[in-house]
Amino acid sequence: MAHALDGLGIEHFLIVEKAASAGGTWRDNRYPGAACDVPSHLYSLSFAANPNWSRLFPRQKEILDHLQRTAAPWIARDRIRFGWSLRSLRWDADARLWHIESSGGERLQARHVVTAMGGLHVPGWPDIAGRDLFAGQQCHSARWPDDLAVAGKRVGVIGTGTSAIQLVPELARDAAALHVFQRTPVWILPRRDRAIPRWLQRVFAAMPPLRLALRGALYVMLESMSITLLRPRMAFAARAMARRHLRSQVLDPRLRAQLQAHYPIGCKRIALSDDYYPALSRPNVQLDTAAIEAIERDGVRMADGRRIALDVLVFATGFRPLDVLSGIEILGRDAESLASRWADRPRTANGIAVPGFPNLFFLLGPNTALGHNSVLYMIESQARHVAGLIGRARRAGKSCIEATEAAEARFIHDIDTAFPRTAWAGGCSSWYVDRQGRNIALWVGPSWAYRLRLRRALKRDYRID
């Protein structure tokens, strides 16, 4: 967003960040094995080229270093204020300004506000009795402590989503015993990660068009996967690949049966891994599919009466996307509360703006996440869209940009009409849908279709006055 504002020649903007440094997801998620499941040359901002990625799939530390280098120019220009946690936003209709207050009581005013908070940073803790009673060390995978050592210890991991699939092989190497608690198996495809040799990095640096060609090829390859999610009947190739991967890596038929997912592939996020299945086959690792009854002082009690002694308990249980704004008061026109407006379901025009909340924009808002490609493509599309709206208003000498009710209704209608035909509506439980089974997170279509929609929406979906 800062890059887009620079392109408009706007000097007076400020990024406020609750943490002490840049990095977001890759600053917070530093558990062993943390890595991205989008290839490195695609998982980067279009204006921040990096020819020196060391692996096909980048690891957490390398991504974090890249992000901090990318943010450095704005830090040097004093455009980012760290340690600033948002408490409230209040629209002043007379002044046509947002009054902004931090949790520390600092106040700001802004003509426009862009909330770029992301959706996956409030840890989701499972509703299991007795979690506070555990006497050993426990943590969430998104809050990994620097002093956690598992060597020679009995470790339990609750959850088998994408974070756990990266984490478990690392823990299995050091733990005396590793117990993995699985509620639902996950579809896993081979990752096929590999190092990018230094000579090829030098070629990418010397020949930018070659790097761009690779980026484009990766985008097209991942975009082709959207058919698997949008038309589940066409997913036979992906299913066959996942089942062949499971058969080739897990020889024990009982364990293989426990790991076979039976919901449509893509209903939950598809994982990529070459070492998760082998880790579960190690003699010090046990997969348990029974329900956990309670957490006790020295371990967990299972629903079948068994007690499993543990020294360390790791919760790889994902995030709570609907709680991102739970501690923030946002009052729009006529003091309408966004929390009240979204009490039943978060609703926006194009995932970016809400009627009644002028000059307030969301990056990666409801129904704009992806299940198949780089979400940075969506974020950049949105940043360009918001910059286009601000530039249009400035050229017209006007100050208020507000989405129309018709635009919001059209966006929700289009999402809801397309969703039932997709893999995500296959009946599994995921953070993509709410308790009523409604899609609250994902864009339902190819990513390029979303960018085209935003271009049409610039003049169709807003009032500027």
Backbone hydrogen bonds, N-H to C=O, Kabsch-Sander energy under -0.5 kcal/mol:
donor,donor_aa,acceptor,acceptor_aa,energy
5,L,1,M,-2.3
6,D,2,A,-2.4
7,G,3,H,-1.7
8,L,4,A,-0.8
8,L,5,L,-0.7
9,G,5,L,-0.5
9,G,6,D,-1.4
10,I,5,L,-2.1
11,E,9,G,-0.6
13,F,11,E,-1.6
15,I,79,R,-3.3
16,V,14,L,-0.6
17,E,81,R,-2.6
26,W,23,G,-1.7
27,R,24,G,-1.4
28,D,24,G,-2.2
29,N,25,T,-2.7
30,R,28,D,-1.1
34,A,31,Y,-2.1
36,C,58,P,-2.6
40,S,56,L,-3.0
42,L,39,P,-1.7
43,Y,39,P,-2.2
44,S,42,L,-1.8
48,A,45,L,-1.6
53,W,50,N,-0.7
56,L,194,R,-2.5
60,Q,34,A,-2.4
63,I,59,R,-2.1
64,L,60,Q,-2.7
65,D,61,K,-2.4
66,H,62,E,-2.0
67,L,63,I,-2.7
68,Q,64,L,-2.5
69,R,65,D,-2.0
70,T,66,H,-2.3
71,A,67,L,-2.3
72,A,68,Q,-1.0
74,W,71,A,-0.9
75,I,71,A,-1.9
76,A,72,A,-2.7
77,R,73,P,-1.3
78,D,75,I,-1.6
79,R,74,W,-3.0
80,I,74,W,-0.5
81,R,15,I,-3.1
82,F,80,I,-0.6
83,G,17,E,-0.6
83,G,19,A,-2.8
84,W,17,E,-2.7
85,S,83,G,-0.6
86,L,84,W,-0.5
87,R,101,E,-2.8
88,S,101,E,-1.9
89,L,329,E,-2.9
90,R,99,H,-2.3
91,W,331,L,-2.3
92,D,97,L,-3.2
93,A,91,W,-0.7
96,R,92,D,-1.7
97,L,92,D,-1.5
98,W,110,A,-3.2
99,H,90,R,-3.2
99,H,97,L,-0.5
100,I,98,W,-0.6
100,I,108,L,-3.0
101,E,88,S,-2.2
102,S,106,E,-2.5
103,S,85,S,-2.9
105,G,102,S,-1.7
108,L,100,I,-2.6
110,A,98,W,-1.9
113,V,359,N,-2.7
115,T,113,V,-0.5
115,T,361,F,-3.2
116,A,114,V,-0.8
118,G,363,L,-0.6
124,G,318,G,-2.9
125,W,123,P,-0.7
128,I,126,P,-1.8
131,R,128,I,-1.0
133,L,130,G,-1.8
134,F,130,G,-0.6
134,F,131,R,-0.8
135,A,297,R,-2.7
136,G,297,R,-0.5
137,Q,311,D,-1.5
139,C,313,L,-1.8
141,S,315,F,-2.4
143,R,140,H,-2.2
144,W,141,S,-0.6
148,L,145,P,-1.2
149,A,147,D,-0.7
152,G,174,D,-1.9
153,K,150,V,-2.4
155,V,153,K,-0.7
155,V,177,A,-3.0
156,G,312,V,-2.4
157,V,179,H,-2.7
158,I,156,G,-0.5
158,I,314,V,-2.9
159,G,157,V,-0.6
159,G,181,F,-2.1
161,G,316,A,-0.7
165,I,161,G,-2.2
166,Q,162,T,-1.2
167,L,163,S,-2.1
168,V,164,A,-3.1
170,E,166,Q,-0.6
170,E,167,L,-0.6
171,L,167,L,-2.1
172,A,168,V,-2.7
173,R,169,P,-0.8
173,R,170,E,-0.5
174,D,170,E,-0.6
174,D,171,L,-1.0
175,A,171,L,-2.8
176,A,150,V,-0.5
176,A,153,K,-1.3
177,A,153,K,-1.6
178,L,284,N,-3.1
179,H,155,V,-3.1
180,V,178,L,-0.6
180,V,286,Q,-2.9
181,F,157,V,-3.0
181,F,179,H,-0.6
182,Q,180,V,-0.7
182,Q,288,D,-2.7
183,R,181,F,-0.5
189,L,271,A,-2.8
196,I,54,S,-2.9
200,L,197,P,-0.5
201,Q,197,P,-1.9
202,R,198,R,-2.3
203,V,199,W,-1.6
204,F,200,L,-2.5
205,A,201,Q,-2.0
206,A,202,R,-2.1
207,M,203,V,-2.2
210,L,207,M,-1.3
211,R,207,M,-1.3
212,L,208,P,-2.5
213,A,209,P,-2.1
214,L,210,L,-2.1
215,R,211,R,-2.4
216,G,212,L,-2.6
217,A,213,A,-2.3
218,L,214,L,-2.6
219,Y,215,R,-2.2
220,V,216,G,-2.3
221,M,217,A,-2.5
222,L,218,L,-2.5
223,E,219,Y,-2.7
224,S,220,V,-1.7
225,M,221,M,-0.5
225,M,222,L,-1.1
226,S,223,E,-1.6
227,I,224,S,-1.0
228,T,225,M,-1.2
229,L,225,M,-0.9
230,L,226,S,-3.1
231,R,227,I,-2.1
234,M,231,R,-2.8
235,A,232,P,-1.9
237,A,234,M,-0.5
239,R,235,A,-2.5
240,A,236,F,-2.3
241,M,237,A,-2.2
242,A,238,A,-2.4
243,R,239,R,-2.6
244,R,240,A,-2.3
245,H,241,M,-2.2
246,L,242,A,-2.1
247,R,243,R,-2.6
248,S,244,R,-2.2
249,Q,245,H,-1.2
250,V,246,L,-2.1
251,L,249,Q,-0.6
256,R,252,D,-2.5
257,A,253,P,-2.0
258,Q,254,R,-1.6
259,L,255,L,-1.5
260,Q,256,R,-0.7
260,Q,257,A,-0.6
261,A,259,L,-0.6
267,C,264,P,-2.3
271,A,187,W,-2.4
273,S,189,L,-2.2
279,A,275,D,-1.5
280,L,276,Y,-1.8
281,S,277,Y,-0.9
281,S,278,P,-0.5
282,R,279,A,-1.4
285,V,282,R,-1.5
286,Q,178,L,-2.5
288,D,180,V,-3.0
293,E,291,A,-0.6
293,E,301,R,-2.2
294,A,301,R,-1.9
295,I,129,A,-3.2
296,E,299,G,-3.0
299,G,296,E,-1.0
300,V,308,I,-2.1
301,R,294,A,-3.1
302,M,300,V,-0.5
302,M,306,R,-3.2
303,A,291,A,-2.9
305,G,302,M,-1.8
308,I,300,V,-2.8
309,A,307,R,-0.6
310,L,298,D,-2.4
311,D,154,R,-3.2
312,V,154,R,-2.0
313,L,137,Q,-2.4
314,V,156,G,-3.2
315,F,139,C,-2.8
316,A,158,I,-2.5
316,A,314,V,-0.8
317,T,315,F,-0.6
320,R,122,V,-2.5
323,D,320,R,-1.7
324,V,321,P,-1.1
326,S,323,D,-1.3
328,I,325,L,-1.7
329,E,87,R,-2.5
330,I,328,I,-0.6
331,L,89,L,-2.8
332,G,330,I,-0.5
332,G,336,E,-3.0
333,R,356,G,-3.4
335,A,332,G,-1.6
336,E,333,R,-1.5
338,L,330,I,-2.7
341,R,337,S,-2.2
342,W,338,L,-2.3
343,A,340,S,-1.3
349,A,353,A,-3.4
350,N,348,T,-0.8
352,I,349,A,-1.8
353,A,349,A,-1.5
357,F,354,V,-1.8
359,N,401,I,-3.1
360,L,357,F,-1.2
361,F,113,V,-2.6
362,F,352,I,-2.2
363,L,115,T,-2.4
364,L,362,F,-0.5
365,G,351,G,-0.8
367,N,440,I,-0.8
368,T,365,G,-1.0
368,T,441,A,-1.0
369,A,441,A,-2.5
377,Y,374,S,-1.3
378,M,374,S,-0.6
379,I,375,V,-2.3
380,E,376,L,-2.7
381,S,377,Y,-1.8
382,Q,378,M,-2.3
383,A,379,I,-2.7
384,R,380,E,-2.3
385,H,381,S,-1.8
386,V,382,Q,-2.8
387,A,383,A,-2.5
388,G,384,R,-2.3
389,L,385,H,-2.1
390,I,386,V,-2.5
391,G,387,A,-2.8
392,R,388,G,-2.2
393,A,389,L,-2.4
394,R,390,I,-2.5
395,R,391,G,-2.3
396,A,392,R,-1.5
397,G,393,A,-0.5
397,G,394,R,-1.0
398,K,393,A,-2.7
402,E,463,R,-2.4
404,T,461,D,-1.9
408,E,404,T,-1.8
409,A,405,E,-2.6
410,R,406,A,-2.4
411,F,407,A,-2.1
412,I,408,E,-2.3
413,H,409,A,-2.4
414,D,410,R,-2.3
415,I,411,F,-2.3
416,D,412,I,-2.8
417,T,413,H,-2.2
418,A,414,D,-1.7
419,F,415,I,-2.0
421,R,418,A,-1.1
422,T,419,F,-2.3
423,A,229,L,-3.1
425,A,422,T,-0.9
426,G,423,A,-1.7
430,S,428,C,-0.5
433,V,430,S,-1.1
434,D,438,R,-2.2
437,G,434,D,-2.1
440,I,432,Y,-2.3
440,I,438,R,-0.5
441,A,432,Y,-1.1
443,W,369,A,-2.7
445,G,443,W,-1.0
450,Y,446,P,-1.0
451,R,447,S,-1.7
452,L,448,W,-2.0
453,R,449,A,-2.0
454,L,450,Y,-2.2
455,R,451,R,-1.6
456,R,452,L,-1.9
457,A,453,R,-2.1
458,L,454,L,-1.0
458,L,455,R,-0.5
459,K,456,R,-0.6
460,R,456,R,-0.8
461,D,457,A,-2.2
463,R,402,E,-3.1
465,D,400,C,-1.8
465,D,463,R,-0.5
